[in-house]
């Protein structure tokens, strides 16, 4: 008889929250450990990278921690708005090697996807080295499509419209047209103040 498959690991109890200033060193340390086998990735992973995401995209940088306060994983991402479309980009992601296979990575990804959809993203992008086989397999399982013609893997995932997904996320925001400056009528002219949606 064929041996029984190994039991499915139980999900690791974790708490998700936004990254805080106090997390920067712990995230950098964990990332250095996770990326150590991949020299190309490790070379560009610096304290400055973590700090820059905290400054510019704190709402889309999420950490997972255990009930004992141990850092279980992190995802650092951003949302980029273009004239006709908006996409979320998973820039960095790492899971504590001592807690892997407990669903931490998938939970972090789902949290980032929700944050990106709330911002209006209709696509997700992620990339990694093809030699990083665990990451490549992970993104395949999540349903990403891959560009197979490159030594560097690029993955994309289309996201449904907010109404189709049953989510409270807003649809992508339309880019506002620039108002033409008012023609001077003598003396000092004032341009109409434009309201910017945030």
C-alpha positions in Angstrom: 0.0 0.0 0.0 1.1 3.5 -0.8 2.2 5.5 2.2 -0.3 8.0 3.6 0.3 11.6 2.6 1.6 13.8 5.4 -1.1 15.6 7.4 -2.0 19.1 6.5 -0.4 21.5 8.9 -2.7 23.4 11.2 -3.1 27.1 10.5 -0.8 29.2 12.7 -2.8 31.5 15.0 -1.6 35.0 14.1 -2.7 38.6 14.3 -2.4 41.0 11.4 -1.7 44.7 11.8 -0.1 47.6 9.9 3.6 48.0 10.2 4.9 50.3 13.0 8.1 52.1 13.4 9.2 49.6 16.0 8.9 46.8 13.4 11.5 48.0 11.0 14.5 46.2 12.5 12.6 43.0 13.1 11.4 43.0 9.5 14.8 43.7 8.1 16.3 40.9 10.2 13.7 38.4 9.2 14.0 39.4 5.5 17.8 39.0 5.6 17.2 35.4 6.9 14.6 34.6 4.3 16.4 36.1 1.3 19.9 34.8 2.3 19.9 31.8 -0.1 19.1 34.2 -3.0 22.1 36.5 -3.5 20.4 38.7 -6.1 17.5 39.4 -3.8 19.6 39.7 -0.7 21.9 42.3 -2.3 19.1 44.8 -2.7 17.4 44.2 0.6 18.5 46.9 3.0 17.3 48.8 6.1 16.5 51.7 3.8 14.1 49.7 1.7 12.1 48.8 4.8 12.1 52.4 6.0 11.0 53.8 2.6 8.0 51.6 2.5 7.1 52.6 6.1 7.3 56.3 5.1 5.4 56.1 1.8 3.1 53.0 2.0 2.5 52.2 5.7 -1.2 51.4 5.0 -0.2 48.6 2.6 2.6 47.2 4.7 1.3 44.4 6.9 2.9 42.3 9.6 1.8 39.0 11.1 2.7 38.1 14.7 2.0 35.1 16.9 0.1 35.3 20.2 3.6 35.5 21.9 4.5 38.6 19.9 6.9 36.8 17.5 7.1 38.2 14.0 5.5 35.5 11.8 5.8 37.3 8.5 5.4 40.6 6.6 4.3 42.0 3.2 5.5 45.3 1.9 3.6 46.7 -1.1 2.2 49.7 -2.8 -0.6 50.8 -5.1 0.2 52.6 -8.4 -2.4 54.6 -10.1 -2.1 55.2 -13.9 -4.4 57.1 -16.2 -6.5 54.1 -17.3 -5.8 51.5 -14.6 -4.5 50.9 -11.1 -2.5 48.0 -9.8 -1.1 46.7 -6.5 2.5 45.6 -6.4 3.8 43.1 -3.8 7.4 44.3 -3.5 8.6 42.2 -0.6 7.2 39.3 1.3 8.6 36.9 3.9 7.5 34.3 6.4 9.4 33.2 9.5 11.0 29.8 8.5 10.1 28.4 11.9 6.4 29.0 11.2 6.1 28.2 7.5 3.4 26.0 6.0 0.9 27.3 8.6 -1.0 29.6 6.2 0.8 32.8 7.2 1.9 33.7 3.6 -1.6 33.2 2.2 -3.1 35.2 5.0 -0.7 38.1 4.5 -1.3 38.0 0.7 -5.1 38.1 1.2 -4.8 41.1 3.6 -2.7 43.0 1.0 -5.1 42.2 -1.8 -8.0 43.6 0.3 -6.0 46.8 1.0 -5.1 47.2 -2.7 -8.8 46.7 -3.7 -9.9 49.3 -1.2 -7.5 51.7 -3.0 -9.1 50.8 -6.3 -6.6 48.3 -7.7 -7.9 46.0 -10.5 -4.6 44.0 -10.9 -1.8 42.6 -8.7 1.8 42.3 -9.8 4.7 40.5 -8.2 8.1 39.4 -9.3 10.9 37.1 -8.1 13.9 35.2 -9.3 13.1 31.9 -11.1 15.6 30.2 -8.9 13.4 31.1 -5.9 11.3 28.0 -6.4 9.4 28.2 -3.1 8.1 31.7 -4.0 7.4 30.6 -7.6 5.3 27.7 -6.4 3.6 29.9 -3.8 2.4 32.4 -6.4 1.2 29.7 -8.7 -0.9 28.2 -6.0 -2.5 31.7 -5.4 -3.6 31.8 -9.0 -1.1 34.2 -10.5 -0.3 34.0 -14.3 3.4 33.9 -15.1 5.6 35.2 -17.9 7.6 32.0 -18.7 10.0 33.5 -21.1 12.2 35.3 -18.6 14.8 34.2 -16.1 13.1 36.7 -13.8 9.5 35.7 -13.0 6.8 38.3 -13.4 3.3 37.3 -12.1 0.0 39.1 -12.7 -3.5 38.6 -11.2 -6.6 40.3 -12.5 -9.0 41.2 -9.7 -12.8 41.3 -10.0 -14.8 44.5 -9.9 -15.8 45.4 -6.4 -19.5 44.5 -7.0 -18.6 41.1 -8.5 -16.3 40.3 -5.6 -18.9 41.2 -3.0 -16.4 43.5 -1.5 -16.8 47.0 -0.1 -13.8 48.1 -2.2 -14.4 51.1 -4.4 -13.9 50.8 -8.2 -10.7 52.4 -9.7 -10.8 56.1 -9.4 -11.0 58.1 -12.6 -8.2 60.6 -13.3 -9.4 64.1 -13.0 -9.0 66.4 -16.0 -6.7 69.4 -15.5 -8.5 72.7 -15.6 -7.3 75.3 -18.1 -5.8 78.4 -16.5 -8.1 81.4 -16.5 -7.2 84.1 -19.0 -6.1 87.4 -17.4 -8.6 90.2 -17.5 -6.3 92.9 -16.1 -4.5 93.1 -12.9 -3.7 89.9 -11.0 -5.7 86.9 -12.0 -6.4 83.9 -9.7 -6.6 80.4 -10.9 -9.6 78.4 -9.6 -8.6 76.1 -6.8 -8.9 72.5 -7.6 -10.3 70.1 -5.1 -8.2 66.9 -4.9 -9.7 63.7 -3.7 -7.7 61.8 -1.2 
